[in-house]
């Protein structure tokens, strides 16, 4: 069913099926807008992203008082606020002779818990612990404890700040320390000579022992005033992130890493909001500046190249203590196609790193790209 939305009715039902009041936010479904499949899917996606409801129903009802009008009724059922999950399995590992052995099997698994919508304000506490070997969990024990506190300034305050804190231990593949050009297999640093690179390459850790234990604090501030106008984003978004090492850990490191990201969506003609109005074409400007000072390990420096940087393979252009990047996206008239051009540069700061990994791995340290892309959805 399609038509002009004349009224929006939201019913929030608790676990007993009782209709209760709650805090609401603006949806794409609102009076004065046209109801269609795209708007419904967007509304369901936005509601589902809150992680609060087990069932979401959107029912259009013809408005008998207005021809072509539609009353939209939204029914929401609250999901479980608290949950605990666990999984376990056993992986067979080879014995010294190279054959699988039940005696050498390793029990592994994950335990996780969630407490969502604390005090009815969408605050959440989430935690998990995982290991591939419970008999010796120190090998790769990973954990995460996260608390999220939205509406820091109040539910109705337009500042809408969110406080988020987390403690974690995790592992990931470094985009700085690789097996060399053309070598796709992920390998440990000691095996880099398999790609014709000297085994005595750049230092991989601060301790020199292959393992670092570092404590640091991370904070970020996001300022955003973007909005959707007939399906197009307009406005700007600024993100500042700062990582401060506390001087606790391997060799007592002390460093600061900070970065600024700015994205600006500029409409190319005067905005006309309302049902039936065309989507305005827009210009997208994106900039990124990142710097660091202090005793930063090689795996934590900034990598140049990847989906968020010059569209090369991640880390393909190099690694550096300071990087700068810029991107321009221009729409092709009367299509959903964008032309883009971007450039990234390490400002020759790789040479200030121990071992100069950009030179050691034969990276360029800068690069540009251009092309076209299609907007989907």
Secondary structure as GFF3:
##gff-version 3
##sequence-region A 1 377
A	DSSP	beta_strand	3	13	.	.	.	ID=ss1
A	DSSP	beta_strand	19	20	.	.	.	ID=ss2
A	DSSP	beta_strand	34	35	.	.	.	ID=ss3
A	DSSP	alpha_helix	37	48	.	.	.	ID=ss4
A	DSSP	beta_strand	53	62	.	.	.	ID=ss5
A	DSSP	beta_strand	69	78	.	.	.	ID=ss6
A	DSSP	beta_strand	82	91	.	.	.	ID=ss7
A	DSSP	three_ten_helix	102	104	.	.	.	ID=ss8
A	DSSP	beta_strand	106	118	.	.	.	ID=ss9
A	DSSP	beta_strand	123	131	.	.	.	ID=ss10
A	DSSP	three_ten_helix	134	139	.	.	.	ID=ss11
A	DSSP	beta_strand	142	149	.	.	.	ID=ss12
A	DSSP	beta_strand	163	169	.	.	.	ID=ss13
A	DSSP	three_ten_helix	189	195	.	.	.	ID=ss14
A	DSSP	beta_strand	214	224	.	.	.	ID=ss15
A	DSSP	beta_strand	227	229	.	.	.	ID=ss16
A	DSSP	beta_strand	232	249	.	.	.	ID=ss17
A	DSSP	three_ten_helix	250	252	.	.	.	ID=ss18
A	DSSP	beta_strand	255	267	.	.	.	ID=ss19
A	DSSP	beta_strand	282	294	.	.	.	ID=ss20
A	DSSP	three_ten_helix	298	300	.	.	.	ID=ss21
A	DSSP	beta_strand	302	304	.	.	.	ID=ss22
A	DSSP	beta_strand	318	320	.	.	.	ID=ss23
A	DSSP	beta_strand	323	331	.	.	.	ID=ss24
A	DSSP	beta_strand	337	345	.	.	.	ID=ss25
A	DSSP	three_ten_helix	350	352	.	.	.	ID=ss26
A	DSSP	alpha_helix	357	360	.	.	.	ID=ss27
A	DSSP	beta_strand	366	374	.	.	.	ID=ss28
###
